[in-house]
Amino acid sequence: MKIDGPNITDLKKVFEEKRVERAKKGAERVQQGEEQTNLSGDSVNLSPEATWVNELKSMIKGIPDIREDRIDSIKKEITDNTYQTDNEQVAHAIIRDNILNHIL
């Protein structure tokens, strides 16, 4: 069921104008360095689990994607011809990755 008419259209226009007005006020506060507050007065309380998950996410973001120390160590071993691999481990890893790629 669709509800429409002159009153609904007017309400949509008023709500859109209010939304734009709030957005402009919020942008002004941010530009002035003020903390932006929720205009509706709503608040959010996170559970201890959600807080813990957020802390974990922050910790993970702090871990570098590339372990430079490990890369440097392996590069040095390769340069010195002392880097050794276990062929059996390499073969198992290739097979495992191949199987996982087919499953997923």
BAGUVO-591459 format. One record per residue (C-alpha): x, y, z. Coordinates in Angstrom, 3 decimals. Example, Ala and Ser with C-alpha at 12.3 -4.5 7.8 and 13.67 -1.06 7.14 Angstrom:
BAGUVO-591459
FIRO        X        Y        Z
FIRO   12.300   -4.500    7.800
FIRO   13.670   -1.060    7.140
This chain:
BAGUVO-591459
FIRO        X        Y        Z
FIRO    0.000    0.000    0.000
FIRO    1.387    3.378   -0.983
FIRO    0.479    6.433    1.031
FIRO    0.988    9.679   -0.769
FIRO   -0.678   13.001   -1.138
FIRO   -0.092   16.687   -0.556
FIRO    0.368   16.307    3.213
FIRO    2.883   13.472    2.857
FIRO    4.847   15.414    0.246
FIRO    4.956   18.467    2.528
FIRO    6.165   16.326    5.432
FIRO    8.904   14.811    3.276
FIRO   10.036   18.305    2.315
FIRO   10.101   19.472    5.951
FIRO   12.052   16.398    7.093
FIRO   14.564   16.847    4.276
FIRO   15.048   20.515    5.159
FIRO   15.613   19.609    8.829
FIRO   18.081   16.891    7.860
FIRO   20.070   19.322    5.698
FIRO   19.985   21.934    8.472
FIRO   21.324   19.426   11.038
FIRO   24.056   18.327    8.648
FIRO   25.170   21.935    8.118
FIRO   25.244   22.576   11.877
FIRO   27.236   19.410   12.426
FIRO   29.734   20.382    9.740
FIRO   30.127   23.821   11.338
FIRO   30.856   22.241   14.735
FIRO   33.445   19.937   13.227
FIRO   35.100   22.850   11.439
FIRO   35.212   24.813   14.696
FIRO   36.811   21.852   16.435
FIRO   33.860   21.212   18.717
FIRO   32.836   17.702   19.533
FIRO   29.879   16.728   17.404
FIRO   26.956   15.609   19.540
FIRO   23.933   13.614   18.573
FIRO   21.110   16.093   18.045
FIRO   18.385   13.616   18.910
FIRO   19.815   12.944   22.378
FIRO   20.196    9.221   21.705
FIRO   23.050    7.359   23.310
FIRO   24.745    4.029   22.802
FIRO   26.012    1.730   25.527
FIRO   28.322   -1.052   24.389
FIRO   28.376   -4.404   26.097
FIRO   31.641   -5.581   27.649
FIRO   32.023   -7.997   24.724
FIRO   31.640   -5.211   22.167
FIRO   34.145   -3.078   24.053
FIRO   36.569   -6.006   24.092
FIRO   36.110   -6.558   20.344
FIRO   36.809   -2.876   19.698
FIRO   39.972   -3.081   21.803
FIRO   41.104   -6.147   19.842
FIRO   40.464   -4.354   16.549
FIRO   42.593   -1.437   17.724
FIRO   45.384   -3.791   18.743
FIRO   45.265   -5.596   15.388
FIRO   45.458   -2.300   13.525
FIRO   48.710   -1.619   15.383
FIRO   50.337   -4.802   14.083
FIRO   52.249   -4.198   10.847
FIRO   51.087   -6.138    7.784
FIRO   54.670   -6.975    6.888
FIRO   57.200   -8.237    9.429
FIRO   60.221   -6.287    8.276
FIRO   62.514   -7.982   10.801
FIRO   61.595  -11.434    9.479
FIRO   61.999  -10.339    5.857
FIRO   65.427   -8.833    6.575
FIRO   66.509  -12.020    8.332
FIRO   65.440  -14.212    5.406
FIRO   67.064  -11.862    2.875
FIRO   70.343  -12.074    4.806
FIRO   70.145  -15.883    4.910
FIRO   69.489  -16.008    1.151
FIRO   72.383  -13.639    0.462
FIRO   74.702  -15.717    2.696
FIRO   73.463  -18.991    1.098
FIRO   72.395  -20.236    4.534
FIRO   68.634  -20.195    3.955
FIRO   67.260  -23.713    4.102
FIRO   63.801  -25.006    3.393
FIRO   62.130  -28.234    4.356
FIRO   60.887  -29.624    1.044
FIRO   58.296  -31.774    2.778
FIRO   56.808  -28.761    4.603
FIRO   56.706  -26.798    1.345
FIRO   54.925  -29.672   -0.422
FIRO   52.368  -30.002    2.392
FIRO   51.700  -26.254    2.332
FIRO   51.157  -26.278   -1.446
FIRO   48.777  -29.242   -1.220
FIRO   46.896  -27.722    1.753
FIRO   46.475  -24.376   -0.031
FIRO   45.348  -26.120   -3.211
FIRO   42.736  -28.149   -1.344
FIRO   41.488  -25.109    0.564
FIRO   41.183  -23.108   -2.681
FIRO   39.008  -25.830   -4.182
FIRO   36.835  -26.118   -1.077
FIRO   36.357  -22.413   -0.575
